[in-house]
Amino acid sequence: EAVYLSYEDMPPDLKQCFLYYSLLPKSITLFNDLHVIGMWISEGFIHGNSGDLEESGQKYYKELISRNLIELGNLNYGQNYCSMHDIVRSFGHHMVKNEALIAHTGEIDILNKLNSKKFHRLSIETDEVQSGDFDWKSLQEQQSMRTLISNVEIKMEPGDSLVTSSSLRTLFIKGAGVALVESLHQLQHLRYLNLRNVGISAFPENIGKMKFLQYLDTNACKNLVHLPDSIVKLGQLRYLNLPNKLTMIPRGFHGLRNMRILGGFPALMDGDWCSLDELGPLSLLRFLRLVQLENASSAANAKISEKKHLINLLLYCTPRPEQNEDGQQRIEKVFNELCPPSSVENIDIYWYFGQKLPSWMMSTATVPLNNLKSLLLFDLVCCTQLPDGLCHLPCLQVLKVNRAPCIKRVGTEFLRPSQPAAASFPMLNKMVLKGMVEWDEWEWEEKVQAMPRLEELLLENCKPGRVPPGLASNARALRKLSIEDVKQLSCLENFPFVVELTVYRCPDMERITDLPKVQKLTINYCSKLKSMKDVPALQRLSLENDETETVPGYLRDVNPRHLELRCGLTLLTTIAAGKSGPEFAKFSHIERVKCKGISVWGGSSDWYVSYTREPYSLDTNANSSFLSGGKTCFSF
C-alpha cells in the first residue's frame, strides 16, 4: 500500500522512470546512475532542452532515492549504484505486466511466453533459459520491442537478421557473439547500446551507420583495443565508455561535440599528434575519465579548464614498477596542464608518479576549485607531501589518500588557512589517510582552527607517534574514529565528541582514556593495551585477540551494557568456568557477555559462552575436553 501511494503521487514522467528501473536485473554492479539515466533518455522519458537531459535525469534519479523506491548503495568514480527492494520491484513488475516480460531465475517457459504475446520490453535475469537454447530467432515476432536487457548470450547464426528488431531503442546484452556485433547496424533506431563480456578486439566499420546512437558502453569488453574511423560519424553520441587498454583513437574524434560523458579515453601519441588534442572542442563534457596519461607529452590542447560543465574528472596513469626523472617531469607537466574548471565537483587521481602534485592543488593555484566536493588520491608512489592548497576549499567534503609511501610528514602547511581567522577545511566531512607507511609526524596545534565539520576519520597503515592535540580540540563534529594498523601510537585520549571508535592491530597502543561520548568501542589485536578509563557512555565493547590467555584487566574500569569477545580456546574454557573461574571477576559486572571461538584455522567455530548478570545465567558448550583443539573465537 505504501508503494502504491508513493507511486500514485508521482508525476507521469517519474512513474515511467520508476517502472523502467524495476526491469533492471538485481545486480547493482551492472547499472550506475549514468547507465539508468541514459536508458531513460533513450526511451524518451526525460523531456526538456537537449542540453539538460542528463541533469534532469539526475533529478529524477535522486527523487526515486528520496522516496525510498531505490536504495543508495556504493559510490564509485563519482557514480551512484542503487538497488531496489524486492517488494518494490514486484510492484513495478505487476504494473508493467501487460507490456514487459521479465524472465526470472528458474523459469523454463520463456519461449512460450514470447510466442504468446507481443512485448515492448524484455528483461532476462536468468541463466537457465531452456538449456541455453535461446537465440535471436526467438525474438522474430517481437517487432514492437523497444528495450532488450539480457544477462545471457542471445545466439545469432551467420545470415540471421536484426531487421525485424529495428524498433529497438535500448540494448543491454551480456556475452554477444561476433555475428551479433556485425549486425548491429541494422538496428537503425537504437539509442542505447551496452555490450558486456563480448570478445571482440574491434568494432566493424558499419557502426557508423547507427546515426541515432547516443549511448555506447564497451567498458566490459576487455579485448577491445581499436575504434573504427567511422565512429566519428556518430554525431548524436552523448555517452561513450571505453575499456582501459584501447590502443587506437581515430583522428576526427573532436567532431563528436554532443559528448557529455566520456570514460576510458586514452592518451596516445602518433608523431606530433596526441589523442588528448581531440578533446579540445568537446565543451559539453560533464564526466571525463582519462587513462594511459603516462604516454602524453602535453595536455594543453585538451582545454580541460575551459569545459565549464565538467563535474567529474578522473585521471589515470598505468601502474609502473619504475620511474625515471624525465618521466616524472613529463607527467608533472601533463597534470599541470590538466587543470580542471571551477565547476568540477569530484576528482580522482590514480597511479600518479610525479614527485610534485599538480600546481592547481597547491596554495599558489590561480584556478579556484570552489565547487570541489570529493578528492581521491590513489597510489601517489613518489609524492613527498600532501597538497597544501586544499584547506581553503569551501565545499570539499571528502578527502581520501590511499597509499603514499614517500610522505613522512604532515605539517602545518597542510592546514594553512587562506585567511588568519578562517577555519581550514570548513566543510570536510570525511577524511581517509591509508598506506602512508613512512608517515611518522603530524603537526596540528590547538590554536589552528580546522575541520570543524569532520565526522569520520580513518588512519590506516602509518606510524605517527601521536595524534595531534589540534585534532581533538578542533574537530568537534568528529563522531567516528578508526585507527587501523598504526604503529608507534601508544595513547588515544581527550576526544570529547567521538561516538564510535575502532582500534585495530595497533601493536604499541597502551592507553585509551577520556572519551565521554563513546558508545561503541571495537579493539582488535592490541596486545599492549593495559588501561581504559573514563568512557562513561559505553554501550557496546567488542574485543578480539586469539593470542591472549586472560581477560583484559581494564574491563574492571569500564561498564558497557554488552561485551562481545573473540579469543583463543584456552581463555574461552576459563570463561566457561563462570564464578569458579579466575577471570569471572573481571567481567561479572557487565550486563551481557557473549563469546565465540576462532578455530585453529582462523575461522569461526561453534564454541560459545553466553553470560547474563541479572538474573544470573551462564550458557556454554565449551569444556576442558576440547583444550587440545587449538584456537577459538567469540561472536555475538
N, C-alpha and C positions, 0 to 999 in steps of 0.2 A: 504493500500500500504506500509506504514512504517513497519507494522508487517511482511508482505511478504518479503520485502527487508532484514530485520533483519534475518528472517528465512533462506533465500537463502544464507546468508553469513555464516551460521553456518557449522561447520564440521558435518559429518554424525552422530557421537555418540551423539553430543549435540542436534541435531534435534530430535533424538529418545527420549531423556530425556525431552525435551520441550513438545513434543506431548503427552507423557505419563502423564506429570503433568496436562495437560488440562483435563484429565479424572477424576481427583480427585474432590470430592464434594467441594462446595464452602467454607464450614465452615473451617476457619483457625485454629480452636481449635482441629481439628481431626488429622492433619498431620503436624509434625515439620520436620526439615531438616533431622533428623535421620530416620524418617519413610520413607520419599521420597527417600533418598539415598539407603535405604535397598531395596525398591521396584525396583529401577533401577538396583541394583546389582543382585537381584533375576531374573530379566528379561534378564540379560546378556548384558546390555547396557554399563557397565563400564568394561574396559579391562585393562590388566596390571598384575603386580605381585599381588598375592592373599593377601599379607600383606598390600598393599597400596590401596585397593579398596575404603575404606571409605574416605581416604584422596583425592583420585581422584574424588570421588563423590562430596566432598565439593567444589572442584574447579569448577565442572560443575554447581553446585547449585549457587555459587557466580557469575558465568558467566551469568546465567539467570537473576540474580538481576542487574548486571551491564548493561545488555542490556534492562532493564526495562520491561522484559517479565513477571517477577513476582515481587511483591512489598513487601518489608520487613515490617512486622508488629511488633508483640511483641517478646521480648526476654525473655525466661523463662527457668530456670535451665540450662543456657548456651546453649539453643537450640533456633533456629530461627523458627518463624511461619510466613509464607508468604501467600499472596493472589495473584490471577490472575484477571486482569481486564476482564470484560465481553466480550469486543471486541476481546481481545487476546484469551480468552477461545473459543469464537465462531470460530475464525480462526483455532485453533487447532482441534476442533470438525470437521470442514469441511475437514481438511487434513486427518483425520483418519476414515472418514465415511464408507469406504469400509471394514474396519477390526474391528471396535469397535462400540458398541451400547451404547449410553448414554441416560438413561431414566430420563427425567426432570420432575419436579413437574407439575402435571396436566395432564400428558399423561395417556391414558387409553388403548392404543393398544400395550403395551409392549409385551404381549404374542404372538400377531400376528407377530410382528417383529422377535421375537425369532424363530418362526416356519418357517419364510420365508427365512432365510439366516443363514449361519454359521459365527460366530464372534470369533476373537482371544481374545477380551477383552470386558468386560461388566461392566458398571458403573451405578448403580441405585441411583439416587439422589432424589427420591420421596418417600413419604409415602402414595401415593394414587394409588397403583398398583391394579387395578381392585378389589376393595373392600377387599384388603388384600389377595386375592386368588392367592398367588404366592408361589410355593413350588419347591423342588429340582427336581421333575419330569419334571417341565417346562424346565429344562436345559439338559434333557437327550440327545437331538440332538446336543448340543454344545460340541461335543467331542474334538474339537480343541481349546477350550477356555483355555488361559494361565493366565488371570487375571480376578478375580471377586471382585468388590468393591461394597458393598451393605449397604445402610443406613437403610434397613428394614430387618426384620427377614425372612429368607427363610425356610419355614416349611419343616420338614422332619419327615415322619412317621416311626415307627419301621419296619424294614425289607427293607426300601429303601437303595439303594446302591450308593456310590460315585465312583464306579469303572469306569463309563463312563466319569467321570471328572478327570481322572488320569493325564491329561496333565496340570492341573493347577499348576502354579508356585507361584502365589500370591493370597492370600485370605484375604480380609478385610471384616468382617461381624459384623453387629450390632444386638444383640438380638438373638443369635443362641440358639436352644434347646439342651437338653441333648443328643438326638438321633444323632444330627449332630456331637457333640463333640466326641461321642463314635465311630463315623465312620471316623474320620479324618485320621486315619492311612491308609485308602485306597487311599489317595492322595499321591502316592509314590514319585512323583516328586516335591512336594510342597517345596518351599524355604522360603516363607514369610507367616506368619500367625499372624493376628491381630484380636483378639476377644474383643468385647466391650459389656458391659452390659449382659454378659452371667452368668446365676445364678448358676454356679457350685461351689462346695467347693473344688473339687479336680479333677485333670486330670486322665483319665484312664491309666493303665499301658501300654496299647498298643501304647501310644505316642512314646515310644522308638523305634518303627518300622519306624519312619519317618526319615530315615537316611540322607536325603539331606536337612533337615530343617536347615536354617541358621538364621532366624529372628523369634522370638516368643515374642509377646507383649500381656500380660494379665493384664496390669495395671488397665484397666477399669472394670475388673471382681472383684468387691468389696467383693464377698463372697468367693473368692478363698483363702484358708489357707494352702493348702497341695500340695507339689510337689511329684510326684511318684518317686520311686527309679530309674525307667527306664530312667528318663530324663538324667542321666549321660551317656547314650549310644548315645546321640545326639552329636557326635564328631565334626560335622560341624558347630555347633551353634556359631554364631558371636555376636548375639544381644539377650538379654533376659531382659524384663522389667516386673517387678512383682508388685502386689498391696502391700501396706504398712503393711498389717496385717497378713502376712504369718507366720505360726507357725511351719513350718517344712521344713528343707533343708536336702536332703539326703547326707549321707556321700559318698565320692567319687566325689563330685561336682568339686573337684580340677582337675579332668580329662578333663574338658571342656576347653582345652588350646587354642582353637581358639577364645575364647571370647574377643570381643573388647568393647562391650557396655553392662553394667550390671546395671540395675536400680531396686531399691526396695529390695536389698539383706539384709536380717535381721540378726542382731546379736542374736544368740540363743545359750543357754548353755545346755549341757547334761553331767553332771558329770564334768570331766576334759576337755571334748571336747567342743570347741567353733566353731560355723559355720564360723567365720572370718578366722580360720585356713585354711579353704578350698580355700581361695583367694591367698594364698602364691604362688602357681605355675602359676597363671594366669598373665603372664608377658606382654601380648599384650594389656591389657586394656587401652582404651582411655577415657572412660566415666564410672564413678563409683558412684552410689548413695547407701549409706548405711543407714539403718533405725534401730530403736529399739536399739540404741547403749548403752542405759542405762542397757541392760541385760549383756553386756560383762564385763569380769573381766580383760581381756588382749587383745591387738590387735597386739602384736609384730609379731606373726606368719603370719599375713596378708601381711607383707612385702610391705606396700604401697610405701615406699621410694624407692624401687627397681624397680617400674613399670615406666620405662623410657619413655613410650609412653603416659602416662596419661595426659590428657588435662583438663578434668572436674572432680572435686571431690566434692560431696555433702554429708554432714554428718548430720544425723537427730537423735535427741533423741525424745522420745514421751513426749508431754506436761504433766507436773506433777504438782499437786496443792501444794505439799510439798517436801522439800529436807532435808535430814539429812547429817551430817558431813561425815559419812562413804561413803554414796553415792556420795557426791561431790568429795571426794578424789579419789574414784574409777573412776569416769568419767574423772577427770583431767588426771589420769594415762593413760586411754584408748586413749584420744585425743592426748596426748603427743606421744603415740606410733603410731598414725595415721599420722605421719609426711609425707607430700607429697614430691614427687620428684621435682627436679628443672624444669621439663618440664611442670608442671601444669600451666594453664592459668586462670582458673575460680574455685573459692572455695565458696561454700555456706554452712553455718552452721545454723541449726535450733534447737531452744529449748535446747541449751547447758546450764546446770545448775551448772557448776563448778564456784568457786569464781575467779579462775585464768584462763586466756585464755591459750591455748596451748603454750608450750615453743618455738615452731618454729615460732610463731608470734611475739616474743619478741626480744629485741635488742641483746640478747645473743645467738640468734639462730645460729646454726652451718650449717644449710642447707639453702643456698640462694634461695629464690623464685624469681629468676631473670626474669622469664617469666610470672609471675602472672599479669593479666590484670584486673581482677574483683574480688572483695571480698564482699560478703553479709553476714552480721551477724544479724540473726533474733531471737529476744526474748532471750537476754542474761539476764536471770532472776536474777542471783546472782553476776555477774561480777561487780567489783568496778572501773575498769579503762579500757580505750581503749588500744589496743595493741600498744606498743611503738617501734615495730620493722618494721613497715610498711613504715616509712618515707623515707627510703633509697632505696626502691624497684624501679628499673629503668623503669619498664614497667607498673606499676599499674595505671590504667585509671579510674576505678570506685570503689568507696568505699561507701557502704550503711550499716547503722546501724539502725535497726527497732526494737525499744523497748529494752531499757537497764535501768530499773528503779533504779538500785543501783549506777549508775555512777553520781557523784556530781561535778566532776571537770575534765576539760581537760587542763592539764598543759603543761609546756614547754617540758616535756619528749615525748609527742606525736609528736613533730616536731623536735626531736633531729636528726641532720644530721649525716651521717656516717663520713663525713669529714667537718671540720670547714668552708671551703669555698664553699661547695656544697649546693645547694638548696634541701630542703626536699620535698618529693612527686614531683619529677621532671616532671612526665608525667600525674599526676592526672587531669582528665578532668571533672569528676562529683562526687560530694560528697553529700550524704543524711544522715542527723542525725535526727531521728524521735523517739519519745516516750522515750526520756531520761528525764523523768518528774522531777527528782531531780537535774538535771544539772543546776547549777547557777553560775559557774565560768569558764571562758575561757581565758587562758593566751597565748598571742602571741605578742611579742614585734616587733616593726617595723624593728629592725636590724636583726631579724631572717628570713632569706630568705626561702620561702616555697611556694609551689603550684603555680609556675609561669604560668602553662597552665590550671588552673582551669577555666572552662567556665560556669559551672552550680552548684549552691549551694542551697540546701533546708534544712532549720531548721524548725522543727515542734514539737509541744507539749513538750516544755522545758522552762527554765526560766533564761537564762543568762542575767545578768543585763546590759551588754553592748556587742557590737560587738568589738572584739579586734582591735587595730589600725594596727596590722600586717596584718590582712586580707585585708583591703582596700589598703594598700600600696604595698603589695607583689603580690596579686592575680590580676595581670594586664590584664589577659585574661578573667576575670570574666564578663560574658555578661548577665546571667540570675540568679537573686537572688530572692528566695521565703522565706518569713518569715511567718509562719502559727502557730497560737495558741501558741505564745511565750509570756510569762508573764515577767514582770519586765523590759522589754526593752522599753525605753522611746524615743530613738533617733536613726535615721539612717542618716548618713551623710558621705560625702567625699568618695564616690565610683566613681572614675573618669571614669571607663570603662563600668559600668553596662548599658545595653540597655533595659532590661525588668525587672521590679520589681513588685512583688506581696506581699502585706501585708494583712494578713487575720486573723481576730479575735485576734488582739494584744491589750488587754484591757488597757495597760499602755503607748501605743505609743502616743507621743505628738508632735514630730517634725521630718520632713523629709526635708533634705536640701543638697545642693552641690552635685547634680547628673547631671553633664554636658551633658552626652550622653544618658540619659534615654529617650526612645521614647514611650514605653508602660508602663503605671503605673496602677495597679489594687489595690484598697483599699476597703476592706470589713469589716464592723463592727469594726471600730477603733474609738470609740466614743470620746476619749480624744484628738484626733489629732486636733491641732489648727494652726500649722504652716507648710507651704510648700513653699520653696523658692529655687531659683537657679536651675531650671530644664528647661533650655532654648530649648532643643531639643525635648520636649514632643510633641508627635503627638496624642496619644490616652490616655485618662484618664477614667477609669471605677470606679465608686463608688457604693457601696451597703450598705444600712443601713435602715431598715424599722422602726427603733426606734427614729430617729431624725425628728424634725419638721421644721428645717430650712436648707437651702443650706449652706454648709461649707464656712466660711468667707475666708479661704485660697485660694479659687478659684480666688479671685481678684489678687493674686500674681503669678498665672500661666496662660499660654495661649496655651492650647492644641488646635489642629485643631478639634478634636472630643471629646465630653464629653458624656459618657454613664452613666446614672443614674438609680439606682433601689432604691426606697424609699417607705415610707408609704403614705397612702391615703391623709392625711392632707397636707403634703408637695406637693404631686402631684397636688392637687387642687390649691394651692398657685402658683405653677409654671405655671399652665394653665392660670392664670390671665394675663400673659405676662407683658407688660410695666406698667400696672396698679397695678401689684402686688409688695409686699415688697421685693421679692427675685430676681427680674429681674436684678438688677444692678450687682449682684454677677457673673452672667454668660453671660451677654449680649455681652461681648467682644469676646466670643468663637464662632468660625465659625459655628459649628453644634452641637446641643444638642438633644439627644434622650432619652426619659424616658419611662419606662413601669412599671406598678404597680405589687406589690405582694399581692395576695389575702389574706383574713383573715385566710386561711388555710395554707398559706406559699407558695403556688404555683403561677405560672404566671397568670396574669389577662389580659383582653383585653384593659384596660385603658392605654392611652399613651399621651405623649406630644412630638411634634417634632418642633424644632426651628432652623431656618437658619438666620444668621446675615445679609448677603448681597446676593441678595435682601431680605429684611426683610420678614420672613414668620413664622407663628406660627400656627400649626395644632394640634388639640386635640379633644378627645371625652370625656374628663373629665369635670365635673362641680360640683357645690356645692350640687347638689341634691343627690349625692351618698356619701356624707360625713359620713353618718351613717353606711356605708358598712364595715368599718374596715381598713385593711392594703392594700397597693398597692406596685407594683414593676416596675422598669424601665429597659427595654431590648432594644437592638439596632440592 
